Amino acid sequence: MKLQPHIMLLDNDPEFCSIVIDQLQIDNEFIVSHYDKIRNAVQTIVTSQIDLILVSSVVLRRETNEIINLLGKAQKNTPVILLQDNSDNLEETYSANVQYVIKKPFRISTLITSIIKCINNFEQGDNSKISVGPYLFIPKRKLMINDSLEIRLTDKETAMISYLYFSNSDVVGRDELLHAIWGYNPDANTHTLETHVYRLRQKIEKNPSKAEILVTEEKGYRLNA
């Protein structure tokens, strides 16, 4: 990762933005540009070297696809981190090619770690890989690779692994993971989540009955990455 990456923050909550900007710039580790609306940020996105974009999903949920499309038209390979509110459906963000999500509230240390991970992954190209157990996880291709073995993942499986990987805590509660992947869908419940976890383990675990990668804990699930 280069010295002083340029971060763009898209949010219209002044208090939240002030805290985030101050913390990111406290040791001159990052340069931060802040905009409260996508139309005000267009010229900077197109003409400047932006290393990562932080988007608040509460305020800018409807404009996320616009950002992704704009980056594509400008031929920019820029990672986007969605700062997720509880009411969001994480799978919808994956359909918009947003590969990185952080759930509010979060610690600044967690945000900085995620920013560095995202930039490093994207510097490796579109096939950036994340180590998960014995596998290399490629979110954009929805693949887990181990030597010559390729395991294809569904949208929800990709979302679950990524959410657990970038989570603020080691263990993610069942309700939190359920709402992150399915949103507040009345048809989704803990049985829905457990069914998808079971199917994912069948794909990636050497012994699914004694999971070592996607582990069940008393309060939820943990990913051994």
Residue pairs with C-beta under 8 A, 6 or more apart in sequence:
1 116
1 119
1 120
1 123
2 51
4 28
4 29
4 30
4 31
5 30
5 31
5 51
5 52
5 115
5 119
6 30
6 31
6 32
6 33
6 48
6 49
6 50
6 51
6 52
7 24
7 30
7 31
7 32
7 33
7 50
7 51
7 52
7 53
7 54
7 115
8 32
8 33
8 34
8 35
8 41
8 44
8 45
8 50
8 52
8 53
8 54
9 17
9 20
9 21
9 32
9 33
9 34
9 35
9 54
10 35
10 36
10 37
10 38
10 41
10 53
10 54
10 55
10 56
10 59
10 60
10 63
10 67
11 17
11 20
11 34
11 36
11 54
11 55
11 56
11 59
11 60
11 83
12 36
12 37
12 56
12 59
13 56
13 58
13 59
16 56
17 34
20 32
20 54
20 108
20 111
21 32
21 34
23 108
24 30
24 32
24 108
24 111
24 112
25 31
25 32
29 112
30 115
33 41
33 44
33 48
33 50
35 41
35 44
38 60
38 63
38 66
38 67
38 70
42 70
44 50
45 53
45 67
45 70
45 71
45 74
45 76
45 78
46 70
46 74
46 76
50 76
50 78
51 78
51 79
51 119
52 78
52 79
52 80
52 81
52 115
52 118
52 119
52 122
53 67
53 78
53 79
53 80
53 81
54 81
54 83
54 111
54 115
55 63
55 64
55 67
55 80
55 81
55 82
55 83
55 98
56 83
57 64
57 82
57 83
57 84
57 85
57 88
57 93
58 83
58 85
58 104
60 67
61 88
64 80
64 82
64 93
64 96
64 98
65 96
67 80
68 80
68 96
68 97
68 98
71 77
71 78
71 80
77 122
77 125
77 126
78 122
79 99
79 100
79 118
79 119
79 121
79 122
80 98
80 99
80 100
81 98
81 100
81 101
81 102
81 114
81 115
81 118
82 88
82 93
82 98
82 100
82 101
82 102
83 102
83 104
83 106
84 90
84 93
84 101
84 102
84 103
84 104
84 180
85 104
86 103
86 104
86 179
87 183
87 184
88 180
88 183
89 181
89 182
89 183
89 185
90 101
90 159
90 163
90 180
90 181
90 183
91 155
91 156
91 159
91 181
91 182
91 183
92 183
93 101
94 155
94 158
94 159
94 162
95 155
97 140
99 139
99 140
99 162
100 114
100 118
100 162
100 166
101 162
101 163
101 166
101 180
102 110
102 111
102 114
102 166
102 168
103 163
103 167
103 168
103 176
103 180
106 168
107 168
110 168
114 166
117 130
117 166
121 128
121 129
121 130
122 128
126 140
127 138
127 140
127 141
128 138
128 139
128 140
129 136
129 137
129 138
129 145
130 136
130 137
130 138
130 139
130 165
130 225
131 137
131 225
132 144
132 161
132 165
132 213
132 223
132 224
132 225
133 204
133 212
133 213
133 224
133 225
134 146
135 144
135 145
135 146
135 151
135 204
135 213
136 144
136 145
136 146
137 143
137 144
137 161
137 165
138 144
138 145
139 158
139 161
139 162
142 152
142 153
142 154
142 155
142 157
142 158
143 150
143 151
143 152
143 153
144 150
144 151
144 153
144 161
144 203
144 204
145 151
151 203
151 204
153 161
153 200
153 203
156 181
156 196
157 196
157 199
157 200
157 203
159 180
159 181
160 177
160 181
160 196
160 197
160 200
161 200
161 214
161 223
163 172
163 177
163 180
163 181
164 172
164 177
164 214
164 221
164 222
164 223
165 223
165 225
167 223
170 222
171 217
171 219
171 220
171 221
171 222
172 220
172 221
172 222
173 219
173 220
174 190
174 193
174 220
174 221
175 190
176 220
177 193
177 220
177 221
178 188
178 189
178 190
178 192
178 193
181 193
181 196
182 188
182 192
182 193
197 214
197 216
197 221
198 208
200 214
201 208
201 211
201 213
201 214
202 208
204 213
204 214
205 211
205 212
205 213
205 214
206 212
212 224
213 223
213 224
214 221
214 222
214 223
214 224
215 221
215 222
215 223
215 224
